[in-house]
Amino acid sequence: MEYRRFGKTEKKVSVITLGGMRYKHGWTDPRHEIPDETLQQCRDTVQEALASGINLIETAYGYGKSETVYGMVLNDELKLKRDSYFLMTKGAKMTAAEMRELVMEQLKTLKTDYFDFYAWHGINTMDILETACAPGGPVEELLKMKDEGLIRHVGFSTHAPLEVIIKAIETDLFEFVNLHYYYFFQRNKGAIDLAQTKDMGVFIISPNDKGGKLGSPSQKLKELTAPLHPVQFNARFCLGHSGVHTLTFGLPVTSGFDTLDGIFPAPSPMTEELQRIKLKLDEQRLLDPYAHYEGYDMLNDPSGINIPEVLRFRMMVKCYDMTEFGIYRYNMFQEKDHWFPGVFPTEENMKKIDTSRCPAHIPVVDLIRETHNELYRPKDNKS
């Protein structure tokens, strides 16, 4: 295991974090009733993570049973000393009073006196940012709880467009940020660069799952990243940025921790070997005449279609045979959701696309229709 200073928090965290989102039966109600199978899986995973050198455990109120089972495993099952690991959790409320009430509930659930890291969960839109960071609002309350010793360091997590992440960082209210950044999603590099200038900790969300279902890669992707496993390449790629400090590995990838050894050493900047692999991956995009167009200029299109993401999924399918990932993520678009917004391209929605924002030689409507036909699965038949 390797360790990096988590920005101005001064904590030395393992470059791999144990995530807590996907334990067995973790999303069933009631949230505080833990099946034996869930407890055993969590206990075994935590033990293996600690044995591998991981010292940061991450969860959230929004992860179903996760906080409850961690509270039981860390304290009742393994009886770990509180200073032997770092604990990060997250939560989101829109008022100061509700925020304090939630944190106090989480402290009780996780059976701890303090959180090393607490992130306001989901600053995903400008409206949310303004409400969360308003004077007298929930973020200010988190900072008060920091002064009281209940929280050691306050940050935020985000699935937002780059411009929102930049604005959140520029508030100077936060010591760390949890965001998305991987080989197949590099658009947030500017936020990492800015966070680095402000000496913020940078935590990468779900590099293996949302980074491309790398635990079950296509044969083509495995060949392109050889001799590294795609999980190993992507981890090294992320850690090749000196402003990145830790990546969260969640189930099922961590169930065997089989790929960890091949990640290290993870030098920054990238080694020549890693750059050669990256060049091979980059060159794959030349095989399709439209794979280079990422559609960032069509973000927030009037149609409501998440065009940059649709085109990213198309590129991953066309250039890397990553159809399994494309189907998985494409069918998760949610019209009224700020976590992964987007509508499907019905004929009515397609008529609303503002093609004037797209280069004239890019047949964006045809590309969207092609991607939909290949990746869309009706809800009653997603196989």
PyMOL commands that set and color helices and strands:
alter all, ss='L'
color gray80, all
select helices_A, chain A and resi 7-9+36-51+66-77+82-84+96-109+126-132+138-147+162-170+189-197+219-225+230-239+253-255+261-263+272-287+296-298+307-320+323-330+347-350+355-357+364-375
alter helices_A, ss='H'
color red, helices_A
select strands_A, chain A and resi 3-5+12-14+16-18+56-58+86-91+115-121+151-157+176-179+201-204+246-249
alter strands_A, ss='S'
color yellow, strands_A
deselect
rebuild
show_as cartoon
